[in-house]
């Protein structure tokens, strides 16, 4: 994954997001174990997406209690 110079904007409010965690998960469609990047904005919206697919849309993280949201 390439480093970016600007933080991504929150899909809900547009504020900058900060990376908060990396989660190793099994992707159902291909059975691969891949990391998901977990990101949060200052309004505490929590999103994640596959680290190897940075162009795919953000998904609402279904486990906010695990990441302090």
N, C-alpha and C positions, 0 to 999 in steps of 0.2 A: 504494500500500500504506500502510495506517495504522500509525503507530508504536504499540507497546504498552508499558505501564508495567512489565510483568513479563516475564522471559525465559521462553520455552517450556521445558517439562520434557522430558527425554530419554525416548523411548518404551521404551528398554531398561532404564534404571536409575532414572529419575525425577529425576535431578540437573538443575540449570539448564544451559541451553545458551547458547552465545555464537555470534553470527553471525561466520563467518570469511571468506566470499567470496560474490560474485555471479558466476554463470556464464551467459553468453548461449548459449542452445541452441535448436535447432529442435524444436518439438513435433510428433511424428509424426501425431497425430490430426487436427490442423488446419493443419499446415504453417507455423504462425506462429513467429517468433523471439521468445522470451520468456526472461526471466531466471529462474534457479533460485537460491534462497537456500541456502547451505551453512552448516550449524550443527554445533557440536561441544560435547560435555559434557566435564567434567574426567576422566572415565574413557576419553576418546578415542573414544567412539562418534560416528560421522559420519553425518549425515542431510541430505537436501535435499528441497525441494518447489518447485513453481511459485510464483513471487512473486505472480502475479495470481490464485492460488487458495489463499488462506490457510486455508480450511476443509477442504481435502483432507488425507488422512493423509500423514505423513512417509514417505519412501522411503529405504532404505539407500543412501548414496552409493556408486556403483560404482567411484569413482576416488580411494580414500584416499591413494594415493601423490602425487597432485597437490596435496593440501591439508594435508600434514604429519601425517596420522594414523598 
